[in-house]
Every structure is written in structure tokens, then in C-alpha cells.
């Protein structure tokens, strides 16, 4: 059982020993979300924002790609969290211009905001992991059936 739990959280390494994408995806999502919101490529329509849609979508797409590669829940959660954190960094560091840098940093690092983003990342990351894992399993099934039918017709 511990190996199944480890595989679900960290991913299976049965086909590849390359953890590079799972290490690059979170900082890349953070930078892309930060840059996109800072340059108004991504925008917030206004009002009270509980889930920054563009950042969440960016993180979910990256997490689906990671889980399709058989990476686990942990990389999916961290990737979505990093994208959401990119939005949060823009909001606090570029959006609160009337405050000192120390006040903006304190607001950015406040535990309640970080935990709220964490809960969002757990929800969106889990859904993204499920979608990517189911897609990978479906593709594997189709390939197995195609190979089986090709082998049967070739005999």
C-alpha cells in the first residue's frame, strides 16, 4: 500500500526517470501568471475575487499535462498553487501601491491568504490530476486495443 500511495502522490516512474518537467512547471506557472497579470494579458473583471480564473486555468492545464505524464498529485497541487501565487504576487506587490514594500510583503505572506490559495490548489489540482490520469489511462487502453487488433489481423 505505501508504494501505491507514493505513486499517487509523487507519480509513477515506470516509463521515465526524468523529473525535470515536474520541477520546472511550478516556477514557470508562477512567472507566466505574474507576467500575464502584470502586463494585462490576464485580467480580473472586478469585484471580489475568490478565484482568479486565468491563473487557475493556467495551473490546471499544466497540472493536467503533468498528470498525463504520470506525475502524481503533489506536482499537480504545487503547480496550481504556483499559478495562483503568481496572481497573488501581482495583486499585493503591484496592486497595493500606497503601502510600503514591507507592508505589501506582509500582506502577500499572510497565512490566511496562503492557506486559502492552498485550499484552491488542492481542489483544482486534484480535479486536474484526475482528468490527466483518466486521459492517460484512456489513451493506454486505446493503444492496447489497437495493438491487439493489429496483432490479431497480422497472424
C-alpha positions as CSV (number, residue, x, y, z in Angstrom):
1,X,0.0,0.0,0.0
2,X,2.7,2.5,0.7
3,X,4.0,2.2,-2.8
4,X,0.5,2.9,-4.2
5,X,0.2,6.0,-2.0
6,X,3.7,7.1,-3.1
7,X,2.8,6.6,-6.8
8,X,-0.4,8.6,-6.3
9,X,1.3,11.4,-4.6
10,X,4.6,11.6,-6.5
11,X,3.8,9.7,-9.7
12,X,5.0,6.5,-11.2
13,X,8.4,6.3,-12.7
14,X,7.8,3.2,-14.7
15,X,8.5,4.8,-18.1
16,X,10.8,7.6,-17.4
17,X,13.3,8.7,-14.8
18,X,13.1,12.4,-15.8
19,X,11.6,14.6,-13.1
20,X,12.6,17.8,-14.9
21,X,9.2,18.9,-16.1
22,X,7.6,18.4,-12.6
23,X,10.4,20.7,-11.2
24,X,10.1,23.3,-13.9
25,X,6.3,23.6,-14.2
26,X,5.6,25.3,-10.8
27,X,8.1,28.2,-11.2
28,X,7.2,28.5,-14.8
29,X,3.5,28.8,-14.0
30,X,4.3,31.4,-11.3
31,X,6.3,33.5,-13.7
32,X,3.8,33.2,-16.6
33,X,0.8,34.1,-14.3
34,X,2.7,37.0,-12.7
35,X,3.9,38.4,-16.1
36,X,0.4,37.9,-17.7
37,X,-1.4,39.7,-15.0
38,X,1.3,42.4,-14.7
39,X,1.0,43.1,-18.5
40,X,-2.8,42.8,-18.6
41,X,-2.8,39.7,-20.8
42,X,-4.8,38.1,-18.0
43,X,-7.3,40.4,-16.2
44,X,-9.7,40.4,-13.4
45,X,-13.2,41.7,-14.3
46,X,-13.6,43.4,-10.9
47,X,-15.4,42.9,-7.7
48,X,-14.4,40.5,-5.0
49,X,-12.1,37.9,-6.5
50,X,-12.1,34.5,-4.8
51,X,-10.6,32.5,-7.7
52,X,-8.5,34.3,-10.3
53,X,-9.8,32.4,-13.3
54,X,-6.9,32.8,-15.7
55,X,-4.3,31.8,-13.1
56,X,-6.4,28.8,-12.1
57,X,-6.8,27.8,-15.7
58,X,-3.1,28.1,-16.4
59,X,-2.3,25.9,-13.3
60,X,-5.0,23.3,-14.2
61,X,-3.7,23.0,-17.8
62,X,-0.2,22.5,-16.6
63,X,-1.3,20.0,-13.9
64,X,-3.3,18.0,-16.4
65,X,-0.2,17.8,-18.6
66,X,1.9,16.6,-15.7
67,X,-0.7,14.0,-14.6
68,X,-1.0,12.8,-18.2
69,X,2.8,12.1,-18.0
70,X,2.0,10.0,-14.8
71,X,3.2,12.6,-12.3
72,X,1.4,12.5,-9.0
73,X,-1.0,14.6,-7.0
74,X,1.8,16.6,-5.3
75,X,3.2,18.1,-8.5
76,X,-0.3,18.9,-9.6
77,X,-1.1,20.7,-6.4
78,X,2.2,22.6,-6.3
79,X,1.8,23.7,-10.0
80,X,-1.7,25.0,-9.5
81,X,-0.6,26.7,-6.2
82,X,2.3,28.4,-8.0
83,X,0.0,29.8,-10.7
84,X,-2.4,31.2,-8.1
85,X,0.5,32.6,-6.1
86,X,1.6,34.4,-9.3
87,X,-1.7,36.3,-9.3
88,X,-1.4,37.0,-5.6
89,X,2.0,38.4,-6.0
90,X,0.8,40.8,-8.7
91,X,-2.1,41.8,-6.5
92,X,-0.1,42.5,-3.5
93,X,3.2,43.9,-4.9
94,X,1.9,45.8,-7.9
95,X,-1.7,46.5,-6.9
96,X,-1.2,47.9,-3.4
97,X,0.9,50.9,-4.5
98,X,0.0,53.1,-1.5
99,X,1.8,50.8,1.0
100,X,5.4,50.2,1.8
101,X,7.3,47.2,0.4
102,X,7.3,45.6,3.9
103,X,3.6,46.0,4.2
104,X,3.0,44.5,0.8
105,X,5.3,41.6,1.6
106,X,3.5,41.0,4.9
107,X,0.1,41.0,3.2
108,X,1.4,38.6,0.5
109,X,2.8,36.2,3.1
110,X,-0.2,36.4,5.4
111,X,-1.1,32.8,6.5
112,X,-4.8,33.2,5.8
113,X,-4.3,34.2,2.2
114,X,-1.7,31.4,1.6
115,X,-3.9,28.8,3.2
116,X,-6.9,30.0,1.1
117,X,-4.8,29.6,-2.1
118,X,-3.7,26.2,-0.8
119,X,-7.3,25.0,-0.5
120,X,-8.0,26.2,-4.0
121,X,-4.9,24.5,-5.3
122,X,-5.9,21.2,-3.6
123,X,-9.3,21.3,-5.2
124,X,-8.2,22.4,-8.7
125,X,-5.1,20.3,-8.6
126,X,-7.0,17.1,-7.6
127,X,-9.5,17.6,-10.4
128,X,-6.7,18.3,-12.9
129,X,-4.8,15.2,-11.7
130,X,-8.0,13.1,-12.1
131,X,-8.6,14.4,-15.7
132,X,-5.0,13.9,-16.7
133,X,-4.8,10.4,-15.2
134,X,-8.1,9.3,-16.8
135,X,-7.0,10.7,-20.1
136,X,-3.7,8.8,-19.9
137,X,-5.5,5.6,-19.0
138,X,-7.9,6.0,-21.9
139,X,-5.1,6.6,-24.3
140,X,-3.3,3.5,-23.0
141,X,-6.5,1.4,-23.4
142,X,-7.0,2.6,-27.0
143,X,-3.3,1.8,-27.8
144,X,-3.6,-1.7,-26.3
145,X,-6.8,-2.4,-28.3
146,X,-5.2,-1.1,-31.5
147,X,-2.1,-3.2,-30.9
148,X,-4.1,-6.3,-30.0
149,X,-6.2,-5.9,-33.2
150,X,-3.2,-5.3,-35.3
151,X,-1.5,-8.4,-33.9
152,X,-4.7,-10.5,-34.4
153,X,-5.1,-9.3,-38.0
154,X,-1.4,-9.9,-38.8
155,X,-1.4,-13.5,-37.7
